Amino acid sequence: MATFLYRIGRWAFRRRRLVGGLWLGALVLAIAAAAMAPAGEEEDLSMPGTESQKAFDLLDERFPRSNSQGAEARLVFRAPDGQRVTAGENRAAVEDALGSLDGGDQVASATDPYETGAVSEDGTIAYATLTYTADAVDLTESTRSALESAANAARDAGLTVEIGGSALDSEEAPGGTTELIGVAVAAVVLVLALGSLVAAGLSLLTAFVGVAISFGLVSALAVPLGLTSTVAILSLMLGLAVGIDYALFITSRFRDERARGSEPEEAAGRAVGTAGSAVVFAGATVFIALVGLGVVGIPELTKMGLGGAGAVALAVLVALTLVPALFGFFGRRILSRAARKAARKAAGPGSEGRHPDTVGGRAKLGTRWARFVLRRPMAVLMIAVLGLGVVALPALSLELGLPGDESKSVETTQRRAYDLLSEGFGPGFNGPLTVVVDASESADTRATTDLVVKTLRGVDGVASVGEPVLNRAADTAVLTAVPRTAPNSGETKDLVHAIRSAVSGVEADTGAGILVTGTTALNIDISEAMSDALLPYLTVVIGLAVLLLLVVFRSVLVPVKAALGFLLSVGSAFGVLVAVFQWGWAADLVGIEQTGPVMSLMPILIIGIVFGLAMDYEVFLLSRMREAYVHGASPGEAIVTGFRHSGRVVAAAAIIMISVFAGFIGMSNPTIQTMGVGLAAAVAFDAFVVRMTIAPAVLALLGHRAWWLPRILHRVLPNVDIEGEKLSKPVPASAAEPDAVVPLLPVGRHRH
C-alpha cells in the first residue's frame, strides 16, 4: 500500500494544478447542489420492529386522515393568583384564544378544556391540545405565528399561558460562537505545532474543503434520503476534526522528509506513502465502525453513521491528493522559519553537532516524557489505569433515555408548560401512553375495548384511562392511559412492561391485537434496544480492532493492549457523561440546566466514532516505534524514537480534535451537545492517557515480546507495509528518483 500511495503523492505534487482544479470543481458543484436543493425535513425517531412502532404504523393505516406522529401543541392556561380558569372572564379568554386557532391552516383538531374536562382539580390550570396535519418542521411560519398570537392574546387578558409539545421545535444550524472558538483554538495549535502560518493554513484549508463538500452533499441529498440536520452537523463535526488531523500528519511527515534532504516531490511521495498509509488505515476503521451502526436497526442512527462515514472518506481523499498538491504550490513556505534557516546553514560550522533529539541543546518534551516512562513503567501504568478506572466508575450508573421538554431550559415556554402540567395533573401527565386495540379479528369491538379499559384501570401505577376513540370502520380503538410517574422514571418503564403483560391475557381471550405506544413507550423501546445492542456492537468493534492491528503491526500483544486501552477510553467517556448529564457535575459549564438519563443513541455512537479515532493515535505513534524496532533499535530506543518523531504531532492532533468537538457543546441540540462532551472527553483520555502514557509503559514492560508474532501468522497475514518499509528499497524509475532512495535494514535481518 505504501508504494501505491507513494505514487499518488508524487503524481498529485506534479499535477497540482489538475488536482486543485478538480477539487475546486467538486466544491463548486457541491455548494451549487446544496443551494438548489429543497430544505430537508426532520424525521421522527423510529425503530422498525418494536411494539410501539408497529402501533404507530397501524394508526396511520386505520386512521388515514390523521398523522400519528404529526406535530402537537398544548396550550396550558393558568389563572391569576386567587382565581380559577373556569371563572367567566378567564373562560372567555381561553375560548377566544382557541377559537382563533380552530380551523386554521394545518390544524387537524383543537380540544376545548371545558368540554373534555382538562381542568385541574383546584381549577387553576387548564390545557387544550392542538394536533396538526404536518410534522413539526413542516409547519409554516404563519401556523407557528398564529399559535403564539393566540397565547399572547390570552396573556393580555391576565392569564399565564405556555406552549408545550413539538409544534415549536425547530432545526438548529451550525456556525455558532462556540464552534468558531473551537476552530480558532485548532488554528492556534496548528501554528504552534508547525511553526508556520502557511502550513497551519494548509491544514485548515484542506479540512474546510472536505467539510464544505460533505456538508453540501448532505444538504443536497437531505430530501431524497431523508437526512436530518443532526446528520449534517455530525458530518461537519467529524469532517472538520479528522480533516485537520489527517492533513497535519501528512504535512508533518513531509517536513521531516524535507529536513532529511529529500527533494520536494520525493518528500511529498514519501509523506503520502508513510503517513498517508496510516491515514488510510485510520480513516477505514472510522468508516467501517460508522457504517456498522446500521446493524442496530434505527434509521436515524444509520443515516448519522453513513453521513459521518462519508465525511471521513472525503477527508482521507483530500489528505491523499489535495494536501500533496498544495505542497507544490506553497513550496518552502510549508517549512517553519527555523527549518528554512537551518537548511541554509546546513553546511555551516556547528551544524553537525546537533542531534535531532534535541532543540537548542535540550531534549524535546516528547523524548523526555518517553524516557521518564521508561524509567518507571510500572508506576506510570498503575497510576494511569487506576485514574481512568476512577473516572469510569460513574458509568456503572448509566441510564439511557431520550430527551423531552423536561430537559429544556427553564427559560423556554415548552419547559414551563411541562412544569405547569405536572403541577396541575401529576408528573405522568406529560408522558401519556397510547393503547391501540386492533379488533379486526374480534367479534365485538366495543366489548373488547371495554375489557381493555377495565384491565388498564386495574394495573398499579395507572392514574387514569381516557375514553376510547374508534375509527370509521369500528375495527380499531385508541385510548390513553396516564401514568402516575414522570416519563423518564424507572417506574414508568416498569409500568409499560406491566401493561403489556396485563393485556396479553385479553389478547388470548378475544383474539384482538393490543399494542402500547406513544412517545414515552417508543423512547423506552429504543433505549432498551440500544442497551441490548451495546455489548454485541462493542464486541464486534473490539474484535475488528484486534484483527486490523494484528495485520498492521504484525504483533499479537500490541492489538490486545490497544483494545484494552480503547475500553478504558470509552468507559471513562461514559463516566463523564453520567457525571455531567445524570448527576449534574460541572453542568453549568456546559449549559445543562436539567439532569436526566444519557441520550440512548450516544453510547453506541461514541463507541463507533472513538474506535476509529483511537486507532488514529495508535497507528501514528506505534508505526514510528515499529519502524525503528525492525531497523535495529532496542525496544526502549524504539519507544523514544516514536515519541521523538510523532509525540508532538499526536498531542497537537488530539488538542485540535478536542477543541473541535468541545466547540459543539454550546449547541442546544441535546444529541450534538452530548456527543460533543462524550467525544471531547474520550479523545482526551485516549490520546494523552492511553496512547501516550499506558501504551509506552506496557511496551517497556513487554520489551521484545511486544512485537512477537507466531510463525504461522507471519506466513498467513498480509504485509500492508504501513511504515513504508518498501520505500527504503529501489522503486521503479517511473515512480521514484534513484538518488532519493535511502537503503535501510530489511525486517528479516533483525535478531532478538
N, C-alpha and C positions, 0 to 999 in steps of 0.2 A: 504493500500500500504506500509505503514511504516513497518509493521510486515513481509511482504513478502521480502522487501529489507533488513531488519534486518537479515533474514535467509541467504540471498545471501551473505551479508557481512561476516558473520561468516563462511559460507561454503568456500568462497574464501580465507579467512585467514587460515583455517585448511588445505585446499587442494591447498596451494600456489604453490607447485611445478607443479601440474597438470595445474593450471590456467596459470602460467608463461609459461609452455611448449606449451600450446595451442596457446597463443598469439604469442609466438616466431615462431611457425609453420605457423600461419597466416601471419606474417610479411615476412617470407622467401618466402612463396608461392606468395604473392602479388608482391614482388620485382622481383621474377623469371618470373612471368607472364608479368610484365611490360617490363622486359628486352627482352623477346622473341617476344613481340607484335610489329607489324609494326608501324611506326610513324603515328600519326593521321593527318588529313587534316583540314585546316582552311576553314570553310564554309562561303559563302556569307550570309550576314544578309538578312533575308527574312521574309515576313509576308503574309501567305496564305489568300486569300480573298480580298486583296487590288487590286485596278486597276493596279498599277504598277507591282505587282507580276503576275497578270493574263497576262499582256503583255509579261513579260519575259518568262512565260510558253508557250505562243503562239509562240514566236520567236523560242524557242527550237524545237517546233513541226513543224513549217513551214520552218525553216532554219536549218535542222538537221546537216549539216556539220559544222556549227559554234556553238560557245558556247556563248550564250547571256550574260553570267556573267563571261566569261573567263578573264584571265589576259590581261591587255592592257598596252602599254608603249607609251609615247610621247617623241620623241627626239626633243628638242627645240634648234634651232641654232640661234645665234646672231652674226652679222658681227662685225669686229673691228670698232672702232670709225671712222666715216667719210666714211665708206664703206657700200655696200649693199650685201645682201646674194645672189643676182642674178648676181653679178659680176662673171666673168669667173672662177677665181681660187677658190672663195668661193663656187660657184655652183658645181665645180668638187669635192671639199672636201666633200660636203653634199652627192652627188650621190655616191661617193666611200664608204662612211660610210654606207649608206643604202644598197648598193649593197652587202656588206659583210654580211648583215643580211637576205636579201631576199632568201627564200628557205631553211632557216636554220631549224634545229630540233625544233619542237613545234611552229614554226611561221606559223600562218594561212594566214596573209596578211601584206603587208607593202606598205604604200602610198608614192607617190613622191610629195613633196610640190609644185613643179613647174608645175606638171600636174593637181593637184587638186586646185591650187590657194591658197594654205595655206601659203601665204606670206603677212606680214603686209603691210598697205598702204604706209608706208615710206620705205619699202623694207629692213628694218634692221633685222627683225625677221621672221623665218620660222619654221614650225614644220612638222614632219612626224609621222603618227600613225601606230603602230605595234599591231596587235592582235594575240593572242596565242590560241592554241587548248586546253590548260590546265589552271586551276586556278593558282593563284599566288604561293601558297605553293607547287604546283606540278611541278613548273618549275625546271628543273635540274640546277645544278651549272654551267654546260657548257653553257646553254642558257643565264643565267644571265651574265656570263663572256663575252660572245660574244656581248651582249648589251653594257656592259661597255667598251669593247675593241673598238667597233665602235665609241663610244663617245670620247674616248681618241685619236683615230686617227684624228677625226675632230678638236679636241683641238690642236693637234700638228700642224695642218695647220693654226692655228691662230684664229679659231672660239671659241666663248663661247658656250658650249654645256651642257645642263642639261636634266635630265631624270625624267619625271613625270609618273603618272599612278600607277597601282598596281603591276607591274612586279617586283619591287624591295622590295615589302612588305615581311616581314619575321616574324616568331614567336619570342617571347621573353620568354626565360626560367627564372624561378625564381632562387633566390640564389645570388642576387647582394649584394653590400655593405650595402645599406640601410636596406634590410631585416635582415641582420646579426646584424646590430646595434639595430634594434627593438627587436630581440631575446635576445641580450646582456642586454638591459635595463630591459627586463622582468626577466632575471635571477637575476639581482641585486635587483630588487624589491622583488622577492621571498625570497632571502636571508635575506633582511631587515625585511620583514613581518613575516617570520617564525623563524628567528634566528638560522637556521640550514642549513648547506650546503647539508646535506643528504635529508632533507625534500624538499628543493628547487630543488635538483637534481631529486627527485622522481617525482615532478610535471612536470618538463621539460621532463623527460624520458618517462612518460606515454603519454604526449601530442605528442611527436615525434613518438611514436609507432603508435598512431591513425592516425597521419598525413601521415606517411610513407605508411600505409596500404591503406588509402583512395586515396592517390596520385598514388600508384601503381595500384589500381583498375581502376581509371580514365584513366591512361595511357594504361592499358591492354584493356579497353573497348572503346578506342578512335575511332578505325576504325569501329567496329560493330555498335556502337551507334552514331557515328559522333560527338564525343566530341572534343572541341577545346582546345587550350592552355589556353584560358580565363577561361574555366570551371575548368581546373586543378589548376590554380593559385587561383581561388576563393575558391576551396575546401581546398587548402593549407592555405590560409589566415584564413578562418573560423575555420578549424580544429585546427590550432595552437592556436588561441585566446581562443576558448571555451574549448579546451582540457586542457590548463594550468589553466584556471579559475575553471573548474569543479574539477580538482584534488586538487587545492588549497582549495576549500570549504570543501571537504571531509577530507582532511588532517588536516585542522584547527579544524574541529569538533572532529576528532579522538584525537587530542592533548588535547582538552577541556575535553573529557571523561576520558582520562588518568589522567589529573590533578585532576579530581574528585575522583580518586581512582579505576576506573574500570580496570579489567584485560585486557590485550591486545586484546584477541579475542572478549570479550564483547564490548570493546571500538570500535573495527572495525565494529561489527554488528550495534551498535547504531549510529555510524557515517554514515554508508550507509543507515540506516533506517530513519534518520532525514535529514541530508544534502543531502543524496542521493535521497530522495523524492523530494526535491527542484530541484536537478539536472535533474531528470526525467521530472518534470513539465516544467522547463525552456527549456530543450532540445526539448520536444514535441512541445512547442509553436514555437520555431525556425523552427523545421521540418515542421510543418503544414503551417507556413507562406511562407516558401521557396517552398514547393510543390505546394502551391496555386498560384505561379507565372505562372503556366501552363495555367491558365484560360485566360491569356492575349492574347495568340494565336501566340506568336513569338517563333519559335522552339529554337533559341539560348537562349532566356531567360528561357524557360522551362528547357533546359539542364543545365544552370547555377544553377537554383533553385534545380534541382534534385541532381547535384553534391555537392552543398553546404549542402543540407539536408542529404545526405549520410555521409559526413564528420562529421556533428554534431551528427548523430546517432552513429557512431563509437566512437566519443568522450564520449558519455554517457555510452556506453557499457564498454569502457576502465575504466572510472571512477568508475563504479559499481563493477567491477571484478578485474582488474589488480591492481588498487590502494590499496584495502584492502589486496590483496595477497602480495604486496611489503611491507605492514606494517609488515607482518610476517617475511619477510626476513631481514628487517633493524632493527626491534625491537626498543629498547630505543633510538637509534640514530635518530629516527624521531623527538624526543623532542629536544627543544633547550637546550643548555648547562645550562642556568639558571634554566630551569624547572627540569632538572635532578638533579641539586644541591639542589633545593627546595624539591624535592621528598625525597632525602636522609636525609634532615634536618626537614622533616615534623613533626617528633615527638619531635624536639628540642625546647628549650625555645624561645619564641618570635614569633613562627610560628602562634599562634592563634590570634595575634593582627593585622594581615594584612588582609585587606578586599580585595576581588577580584576586586573591583572597583578601586584599587589604584596600582601604581607601584612606589616603593621607597617612599611610603607615599603621593604621588601626584596622583590625578585622571588622568585616561587615556585621551588622546586627544579626542577620540570619546565621552566619557562621558561628558567632559567639553563642547564640541560643542552641544550635546543634551540639556544640562542644559541651555546653552545660548539661544538656540532656544525656549525652554520652557518659558524663562523669557520674550522674545519679539517676540512671534509668528506672530503677525500681521505685524510688521515692517519687519521681515525677509521675510515673504510671499510676501509683496508688492515689496520689492527691487528685489527679485529673479524673480518674474513674469514679472515685468517691464523690467528688464535686458534682459531676454530671448525674450521678445516682441521686444525690440530694435534690438537685433541680428537677429530676424526673419524678420524684415521689408524688407530687400532686396529680400526675396522670392516672394514678390508681383510682382517683375520684372522678374520672372523666364521665360527663353526662352529655348525651347528644340530643339535639333538638333543632327546630327551625325557628327563626326569629319572627315575631309578630309585632303588633302595635305596642305590646308591653316593653319591648326592647328599645323603643324610640325615645328620643329626648323628651323630657317633661315640658319643653318649650313648644312641642308640636301639638296641633289640635287632635291628631289621632291618639296620642298618648293620653291626653286629658279626657278624651271621650272614653277610652278604655277604663280609666280610673273612675269616672262617673258611673259607668255601667256596673263595675264591680261594687261600688258603694251602694247603688240602688237595688241591684238584683242578685248580688253574690258573685264571687270570683269565677265560677264556672260559666256564667252567662256569656263571657267573651269567647268561649270555645264550645259552642253547641255541637252535638253530634247529630248527624242526619242518618236516619234509618230508612232504607228503601226496601219495600216489600214487593217482590215480583210474584204476583198471584196468578200469572197466566196459566199455571198448571194446577191451580187450586179451584175447588168447586165454588167457593163463596168468598169473594174478595173482602167484603165488609166483615164477615165473621173472623177471617184470618187476621185482618188488621186489628180488630178489637182484641184478639188473643195476644198479638204482639204488644199492644199498648199495655195490657194487663201485666204481661211478663216484664216489660221495661220498668213499670212502676214498682215492681217487687224487687228490683235489683238495688242493693245497698250502694248509695253514692249518687243516685239519680235524684236531682232536685225537683224536676218537673218534666212532664211529657206533653207535647202540644197535640192539637187535634190533627188527625191525618188528612192529607190532601190527595185526591185521586186524579188520575189523568182522564182524558175523554173516553178512552176505551174501557176504563174502570178495571184494568188488569194490573195496575201498579199504584201503590200508595207511598207517600212520603210523609214522615213525621219527624219531629225534633225532640231530642232528649237533652236536657240541660244538666251538666254535672254540678256537683256541689263544690268542686275544686277547680283551681286555675288550669288553663290549657297545658302548660308545660310542666305540671307537677307529676310526680310519680304515681299519685293516687288516681289521676285521670287516665294515665296509661293502663293501670290495673283495671280501671272501670271499663275501658274499651274491650279488654280481653274478657272481662266478666259478662258484658252484654253479649258479645259474640258467642260465648259459651251458653248463655241462658237461652238465646233464640234458636240455637241449634236443635233444641227439643221441639220447638214449634215447627221448624222445617221438616223434621222427621214425621210429625203428626199430620201436617197439612199438605206437604209436597211443595210448599212455596219456597222461593229463594229470598233470604233476608240478608241484606248487606249493610254494614255500618260504615259510614263515610263522613265527609265534612273535612274542613281544613285541619282540625285537630287530629282526627283519625288518620288522615293522609300523612301528616307530619310524623305521627307515631310509627306508621308503617315504614316510611322512608328511613327514619332513624334506626329502626330495628334492622332493616335490610343493610344499612351502612355498617352497623355493628357486626352483623353476620359475615359481611364481605371483607371486613378489615383484616382479619387474620389470614384467610386464604390469599388475599392480594399481597399482603406483606411477605408471605412465604414465597410467592412467585417472584416478587421483586428481589428478595434476598438470594434466591436460587439463581436468578439471572445475573445478579452482581457477581456471585462467586464464579459462575461459568465464564463471564466476559473477562474478569480479571485473571482467571486461570489461563485463558488464551493470551491475553495481553502481556502479562508478566512472567508466564511460564513458571509459576510457583504455586504450591499448594497452600502454604501458610499465609502468604500475603492476601489472597482473596478472603480467607476466613477472618483475618484481622480487620480487613476493610468492611466486611459485612457486620461484624460485631460493633465496629465503630459507628456504622450507619444506624444501628439500633439505638445506640447511646444518643446520637444526634436527634433522632426522631422522638425518642422518649423524653428528652429534655425539652424539645419544642412543644410537645403535648403538655408537659408540666407547666410551661409558661402560659399556654393558652388557658389551662384550667385556673391557674393563679390569677390571671388578668380578667378573663371573661366570666368565670364562675364565682371566684372568691373576691374579685374587685381589687386585687393588689395593683397599685400603680394605674388604676383605671382612669384617674383624672388626667394622667399624662397622655393617654391615647384617646381621650374624649368618650369614654364609656360611662354612661350615666346609670345604666340599669344592668345588673349582672343577670346571668341566666345560663342555660346549657350552651355548650360549644356547638356551633352550626354543624349539623350532621354530615355535610359534604366535606368538611375541612380535613379530618384526619386522613382519609384515603387520598384526597387531592394533594395534601402536603407530602405524603409518602411518595407519590408518583413524581412530584417535582424535585423534592430533596434528593431522591435516589440519583437522578441524573446529575444534579449539581454536586453532590458528594463525590461522584466519580470524576468530575472535573478536577478537583483538587488532588484526589488520589493519583490520577494519571499524570498530571503536570508535575507533581512533586516527586513521585516514585519513579517516573520514567527516567529522570536525570540520575537518580540513585542507581537504578539498574544499569543504565548506560555506563556509569563509572565502574560499577562492580564487574560487569562482564569484560571490561577492558583492563582488569588487573588490580583495581583498588580493593583494599580491605573493606569489610562491612562498615566499620566506623568511618573510614575515609569516604566511602560512597554516600553515607548519610550527610556528612559535611558538604560534599560536592553538590548534592541535591539542594540543600538549603542555600549554598552559595549562589547557585545559578537561578533557582526558582522560588526561594523563600520570599524575597521581596515582592516578586510579581504575584505570587499566590495571595499574599497578605493584601496587596493593593486590590486585586480582583475581588477578594472577599469583602473588603470595605466598600467597594463600589456596588456590589450586589446587595449588601445590607442597606446601603443608602437608598438605592432604587426601590427596594421592597418597603423600607420604612416610609418612603415618600408617599405611599398609597394608604398609610394608616389614617390619614386625615379625612378620607372619603367617608361619607355617611352610609354607603352601601355596606351592610354587615358582612356580606361574602368577601368583598375585597378588603375590608378592614381586618377581618380575622385572618385572611390569607397573608396580609402584609406583616402582621405581628408574628404569625407562625413561621413564615419563610425567613424573615429577618433573624429571628432567634435561631432557627435551625442552621442557617448558613454560618452565623457567628460561632455556634458550638462546634459545627462540623469542621470548619476551616481552622480555627485557632486552637481548639482543644483536641479534637480527634485527629486531624491530619497533621498538625504542626506540633503536637505535644505527645499524644498517645502513640501515634504511628512510629516516630523515631525511637521512642522508648522501647516499644515492642521489638522493633528491628534490631536495636542494640542488644537486647537480651537474647534474641534468637541467633544473632551472628550469621554464620554461613547457612544455617538451617533455614533462614527466612527465604532463601532462593532455591531451595531444594525442590526437585521435580522428579517423580519416578520415571525410569527409563521408558516404560511402556507409554506413558503420557507424552514424553518427549518425542516419541516417534509418531504418535497419533495426532497430537494437537497441531493445527496450522500455525505457521510463524507469520504473524501480521506485521512484524517489524515496526512497532510503533515508535521505537527510539531512533529510527533512521539508520540502522546499522549498515544496511546495504549501500547507503550513500557514501560510506567510507571506502567502498571498492570502486574501481573504474566503472563509470556509467557510459553507455554507448555515446558516440560522438554527437549524435543527433540531439541528445538531451543534456550533455554536460561538457564543460571545458576541461581538458586534461590537467591544466595547472591548478584547477580548483579542488582536485581530489586530495584528501588527506588520509593516507593509509592508517588504519587502526588494527588492533589485535583482534582476530576473529574470536567468536564466542567459544568455539571448541578448544581453544588453547588455554583457557583459564583453568587453573587447578585449585581445588580446595585444600 
